[in-house]
Amino acid sequence: MVKILVAENERDIRELISFTLQFAGFEVVLAPDGVEAVELATREHPDLILMDVRMPRMTGYQACEALKQVPETQNIPVVFLSAKGQESEIQEGLGAGAVKYILKPFAPDDLTLQVKQVLEELGKA
């Protein structure tokens, strides 16, 4: 079963994403901020990380950069979730090491579809 780490500081959004992905057949691990996301990624070795950009303690960009510097987590694909859709924000996310940038709000079915597409592109589906 594909394991996905979801790092999102808004509890309601985190739970909605978790429910959506579990319903689609994924195993889900949850983190409320970037620091915990880095710790969980190291321990859980997820197949994919969905990460909000704006989080307390450590932004998604900082967490992604930290993950890419550690051999055990550097190859885990990161997808950013953000309401900030300016081109500069998207480029910063991709520059930090993300493979995709999904804009909020999104429909649950659309999120599932995009996650499956990323996993297929990476040969993890």
C-alpha positions in Angstrom: 0.0 0.0 0.0 1.3 3.4 -0.9 2.0 5.6 2.1 1.5 9.4 2.0 2.6 11.9 4.6 0.4 14.9 4.8 1.8 18.0 6.4 -0.9 20.7 6.9 -1.3 23.0 9.9 -5.1 23.6 9.4 -6.7 20.6 11.2 -9.9 20.6 9.1 -7.9 20.6 5.8 -5.5 18.0 7.2 -8.4 15.7 8.1 -10.2 16.2 4.8 -7.1 15.3 2.9 -6.5 12.3 5.1 -10.1 11.1 4.6 -9.9 11.6 0.9 -6.7 9.7 0.5 -7.7 6.9 2.8 -10.9 6.5 0.8 -8.8 6.2 -2.3 -6.9 3.4 -0.8 -3.7 5.1 0.5 -2.1 4.8 3.9 -1.9 8.2 5.5 0.5 9.7 8.1 -0.3 13.2 9.4 1.9 16.1 10.6 0.7 19.5 11.8 3.9 21.4 10.8 7.2 21.2 8.9 9.3 20.1 11.9 7.1 17.1 12.6 6.9 16.4 8.8 10.7 16.0 8.6 10.7 13.8 11.7 7.9 11.6 10.5 9.4 11.3 7.0 12.6 10.0 8.4 10.8 7.5 10.6 7.9 6.4 8.3 9.6 6.5 4.8 6.5 7.6 2.9 6.2 7.1 -0.8 5.0 10.7 -1.3 4.7 13.9 0.9 1.9 16.4 0.4 3.0 19.6 2.2 1.4 22.9 2.8 3.7 25.9 2.1 2.7 28.1 5.1 3.1 26.3 8.4 4.4 27.2 11.8 7.9 26.3 13.1 9.2 25.4 9.7 7.6 26.4 6.3 7.0 23.8 3.7 9.9 25.1 1.6 12.3 24.8 4.6 11.0 21.3 5.4 11.4 20.2 1.7 14.9 21.6 1.6 15.8 19.8 4.9 14.4 16.5 3.5 16.4 16.8 0.3 19.6 17.1 2.4 19.2 13.7 4.2 20.1 10.5 2.3 17.1 8.6 3.8 14.5 11.1 2.6 16.1 12.9 -0.3 14.4 10.8 -2.9 10.9 11.0 -1.4 8.8 13.2 -3.8 7.2 16.3 -2.3 4.0 17.9 -3.6 3.2 21.4 -2.3 -0.3 22.4 -1.5 -0.9 26.2 -1.4 -3.4 28.9 -1.8 -0.5 31.1 -3.0 -0.5 30.6 -6.8 1.8 33.4 -8.0 4.5 32.2 -10.4 7.3 33.2 -8.0 5.7 31.0 -5.3 5.4 28.1 -7.6 9.0 28.5 -8.8 10.3 28.7 -5.2 8.5 25.5 -4.4 9.9 23.7 -7.4 13.3 25.1 -6.6 13.1 23.7 -3.0 12.8 20.3 -4.6 9.0 19.7 -5.1 7.8 17.7 -8.0 4.4 19.4 -8.2 2.5 22.4 -6.9 -1.2 22.0 -6.3 -3.3 25.1 -5.7 -6.0 25.3 -3.0 -8.9 25.1 -3.0 -9.1 21.7 -4.7 -11.9 19.2 -5.1 -11.2 15.9 -3.3 -11.6 13.9 -6.5 -9.1 16.3 -8.2 -6.6 15.9 -5.4 -6.8 12.1 -5.7 -6.4 12.2 -9.4 -3.3 14.5 -9.2 -1.8 12.3 -6.5 -2.3 9.2 -8.6 -0.8 10.9 -11.6 2.3 11.9 -9.7 2.7 8.4 -8.3 2.3 6.9 -11.9 4.9 9.4 -13.3 7.3 8.3 -10.6 6.6 4.6 -11.1 5.2 4.2 -7.5 1.5 3.5 -8.5 
